[in-house]
Amino acid sequence: MQAEALILDLGGVLIDIDYGKTIEAMSRIGGVDFQPLFSQAEQVGLFSDYECGRIQTPEFRVGLRRYMRLSPTDQELDTAWNAMVGHFPVGRLDTVRRMAERMPVFLLSNINTLHEKAIQELHAGRPDEQDYERLFNGVYFSHRIGFRKPDPAAFKLILDEQGLQASSTIFIDDSIQHVLAAQSLGLRAFWLDLASGKTLEGFLFQ
């Protein structure tokens, strides 16, 4: 695959995630069905504010408790919120290494402080994975940069800082709305449709 650079999403592309686990865990500790509250909280900006770094973890916990009948501890909330975070599948980081030999590879993810910490802790005991960020030429996490996909500013920040041409930069994400936003800016953006059984390895090295 010929290109100047590659931008990858994290959750769903590089690392396994299961939103259902967090919904189940939050429902259990909060005493309410958390499924509809995901969209409700999103509408008032709780999740986007947290992912863009506009609020910090203590404020996020307070916000979550507003939607609950029970009052879980901070640790219970953190554990439930992080339940969705999985591992890097075997060989996934090798795929990044292989691509990094061909072109600069960047990471762009909508992620918050608790999830970033959870990922770091999951891989802290594995020397081959604990410094996974070092595999990338640049890491752009939404809570660090203040922008969240599909906001065009998130893509423009990488292009401008790295001096990349959109037309020669590949972007891969598992959310179609992010792909469409990237395409509108001229990036060669591709949707990794997980429901179809596609994998990053298969997409890049087919």
Residue pairs with C-beta under 8 A, 6 or more apart in sequence:
1 170
1 204
3 103
3 168
3 169
3 170
3 188
4 103
4 104
4 164
4 165
4 168
4 169
5 103
5 104
5 105
5 106
5 137
5 162
5 164
5 168
5 169
5 170
6 99
6 103
6 104
6 105
6 106
6 169
6 170
6 171
6 172
7 105
7 106
7 107
7 108
7 155
7 158
7 169
7 170
7 171
7 172
7 187
8 14
8 96
8 105
8 106
8 107
8 108
8 171
8 172
8 200
9 107
9 108
9 109
9 149
9 172
9 173
9 174
9 175
9 178
9 192
10 107
10 109
10 111
11 17
11 109
11 110
11 111
11 115
11 174
12 173
12 174
12 175
12 192
12 194
13 172
13 173
13 174
13 192
13 200
14 88
14 92
14 93
14 96
14 107
14 200
15 85
15 86
15 87
15 88
15 92
15 119
16 86
16 87
16 88
16 89
17 84
17 85
17 86
18 83
18 84
18 86
19 38
19 84
20 84
21 83
21 84
22 34
22 80
22 81
22 82
22 83
22 84
23 34
23 35
23 38
24 83
25 79
25 80
25 81
25 83
26 34
26 37
26 64
26 68
26 80
26 81
27 33
27 34
27 35
28 80
29 68
29 70
29 72
29 76
29 77
29 80
30 64
30 65
30 67
30 68
30 69
30 70
30 72
31 68
31 69
31 70
32 67
32 68
32 69
34 67
37 67
38 47
40 67
41 47
41 63
41 64
41 67
42 48
46 55
46 60
46 63
46 64
47 112
48 148
49 55
49 60
50 57
50 59
50 60
50 63
50 112
50 113
50 143
51 110
51 111
51 112
51 142
51 143
51 148
52 142
52 143
52 146
52 147
52 148
53 113
53 142
53 143
53 144
53 146
54 146
55 63
56 113
57 78
57 113
57 114
60 112
60 114
61 74
61 77
61 78
64 77
64 81
65 71
65 72
65 77
72 80
78 114
81 114
81 115
82 114
82 115
82 118
84 115
85 115
85 118
85 119
85 122
87 122
87 123
88 123
88 129
88 132
91 201
92 200
92 201
93 128
93 129
93 132
93 135
95 200
95 201
95 204
95 205
96 105
96 135
96 136
97 135
98 204
98 205
99 105
99 204
100 135
100 136
100 137
104 137
104 138
104 162
105 135
105 136
105 137
106 136
106 137
106 138
106 139
106 140
106 158
106 162
107 133
107 136
107 138
107 139
107 140
107 141
108 140
108 149
108 154
108 155
108 158
108 171
109 140
109 141
109 142
110 142
110 148
110 149
111 141
111 142
111 143
112 142
112 143
113 143
116 141
116 143
120 130
123 129
123 130
123 132
124 130
133 139
137 162
138 158
138 161
138 162
140 154
140 157
140 158
142 148
142 149
142 154
145 154
145 157
147 153
147 154
147 157
148 154
149 155
149 173
149 175
149 177
149 178
149 181
150 175
150 177
150 178
150 180
150 181
150 182
151 181
152 181
152 184
152 185
155 166
155 171
155 181
155 182
155 185
155 187
156 185
158 164
159 165
159 166
159 169
159 185
166 185
166 186
166 187
167 186
167 187
167 188
168 188
169 187
169 188
170 187
170 188
170 189
170 190
171 179
171 182
171 187
171 188
171 189
171 190
172 189
172 190
172 192
172 200
172 203
173 179
173 182
173 189
173 190
173 191
173 192
174 191
174 192
174 193
174 194
175 191
176 191
178 189
179 189
179 190
179 191
180 189
182 189
183 189
190 203
192 198
192 199
192 200
192 203
